[in-house]
Amino acid sequence: MKRTILSFAAGAALLGGAPAAAQDFPTTPPRPTGAPRIDLPDPVRMRLPNGLTVMYVRQAELPVVSAVLVTRGAGSSDEPAEAPGLASFTANMLDEGAGGRDALELADALDLLGASLSTGSGADAAQANLYVLRPNFPAALRLMADVVTRPDFPQREIDRLREERLTALARAKDEATTIANNAFASLVYGAGHPYGRYPNVESTRALDRARVQSFHASRYRPEAATLILVGDVDPATMQPMVAEAFGGWTSQGAAAALADPPQPPDIARTVVYLIDKPGAAQSEIRIGHPGVPRSSPDYFPLLVMNTLLGGTFTSRLNTNLRETHGWSYGARSSFQMLRGAGPFTAQAGVQTNATDSSLVEFFREINRIRTEAVSPQELQKIKNFVALRLPDQLETTRDIAGQLATLETYGLDASFYDDYVQRVMAVTAEDLSRVANQYVRPDRAVVVVVGDRQLVEAAVRAANVGPVEIREVTEFVRE
């Protein structure tokens, strides 16, 4: 097939204009301004007699409604120890047939309304997400209620989804990222901790309809749920619609206790766990330890500190490993703040021949943020970055509903965003140094390296990051 390629000059000529001269282009970057003030409407809170909380946030610029129903206590932290994967399996099954409609009939009904509906779960909650034009909201809401409160759990769909997961587990033995993630979770928390478990073939084969129904009955309860409606919403006219759709949702049987995850085990010293994957194209590195819960009073200093260390493309870790040395496509760090102390993780996939050097640079940057005072210029730049990202995180009705769902999951008030920018900008260099020293522990960390042992072991040992233990892939992707 013949293709025509136009030069910039030719394209400009076709449009009736001349190419721009060099002097017409700006020569200095724009100066960032302060973060704009975020004025979210105060949510209107209402409650149904069955205990379901309903939040309304009016954003009437467009005739759409974003709805999120978040159910606390229905996440992976709350599933039985012998059934890892049950929470996400249950959440994924909700829209595979509900209210007497099979999966195809449900999808057709949503399509006719121009609505999108999805379900899923995280560590501490499950969610159902609906997006629909305002005129079609009542009908779409009834479908959402069917999915959450009246799922049919068809046996055929359970069998299909289970087989898909078994196929994914078989594939995981060849996926270094999955091996590294499983190993890191298990070695940091231990198999007995909710954050240290992951699905395996045995637990996945045991997922059946009775177990899914039981988890749904004990964990999907109106008194543990919040329905968040954002967009062209009006509580006076919509609360009766919500009552009609969800008023019949009643709790079945005894409620399962919602307990905080146990304290994670102490890590006495830094150990490198080398997991042999012959022929690996690169080495996957994970470094970290238990961090803090979402309730931490140091949320904002930690947010700023981690953004500087590894939370953005221009962070120190990414600049070092990717931009300066060219060993990785991307290096990053994060604090996963959950109901309990989720992990602090620094990670990257790196060139095999730079595995040892990458470990050294990881620890150099992790130690540097603890021992070297951040300059006023760098601190101001990173605080501006964090503050200026807020409007993007609250740009659409879906964004707002999702952020409010997170606040509901962790018992935080919707006023959290009222002084968000001020609290970010109030973080000092002393705050940053304090939280780095308190919550980042390079001397008591788990280091996971998944790579070709024959090529990297000697160099990893010589890097002297910590004692090296050899582990097998089958320990972390089990049959």
Secondary structure, 3 states (H helix, E strand, C coil): CCCCCCCHHHHHHHCCCCCCCHHHCCCCCCCCCCCCCCCCCCCEEEECCCCCEEEEEECCCCCEEEEEEEEECCCHHHCCCCCCCHHHHHHHHCCCEECCEEHHHHHHHHHHHCCEEEEEECCCEEEEEEEEEHHHHHHHHHHHHHHHHCECCCHHHHHHHHHHHHHHHHHHCCCHHHHHHHHHHHHHHCCCCHHHCCCCHHHHHCCCHHHHHHHHHHHCCHHHEEEEEEECCCHHHHHHHHHHHHCCCCCCCCCCCCCCCCCCCCCCCCEEEEEECCCCCCEEEEEEEECCCCCCCCHHHHHHHHHHHHCCCCCHHHHHHHHHCCCEEEEEEEECCCCCCCEEEEEEEECHHHHHHHHHHHHHHHHHHHHCCCCHHHHHHHHHHHHHHHHHHCCCHHHHHHHHHHHHHCCCCHHHHCCHHHHHHCCCHHHHHHHHHHHCCCCCCEEEEEECHHHHHHHHHHHCCCCEEEECHHHCCCC
